[in-house]
Amino acid sequence: MKNWRSQFKDWLKEICPWGNIENYVEFRQELPQEWDLPQGKYCINDKPKEPDAIIINLYTKDYSYYIKAKEKYLGCIYSHRKPRAGEDWTRGRDLPDGRFNGETWESIKHAILQNEFVKVAKRQELLPDVEAT
């Protein structure tokens, strides 16, 4: 059976284009040594260290997703990457969290996907061309 760190790496490979973690995941603290990835521009150390956790950010055009993984916990929150007009804070909310298992991971992936969808605008009928008289 895989340890939880290796399992989390595999899950991230599922959602990163071509499994390329190093170009799509920002680590909030040191990378797990067993991941065998070079420390790079995607590793920041601005939070207190939690030696028994992997804390990452994922980014899309409009949102940032903060995911924390621990041996017995997995959770996610998101926030807008820019404030709404007239506001000086970014809005966000909690996404699923729970035990570190496949069910929680699937819930998080589905919530991220649901958050990214946008409504389809009602199709507008074009007015017929009016010939000049």
Secondary structure, 3 states (H helix, E strand, C coil): CCCHHHHHHHHHHHHCHHHCHHHHCEECCCCCHHHCCCCCCCECCCCCCCCCEEEEEEECCCEEEEEEEECCEEEEEEEECCCCCCCCCCCEEEEEEECCCHHHHHHHHHHHHHHHCCCCCCCCCCCCCCCCC
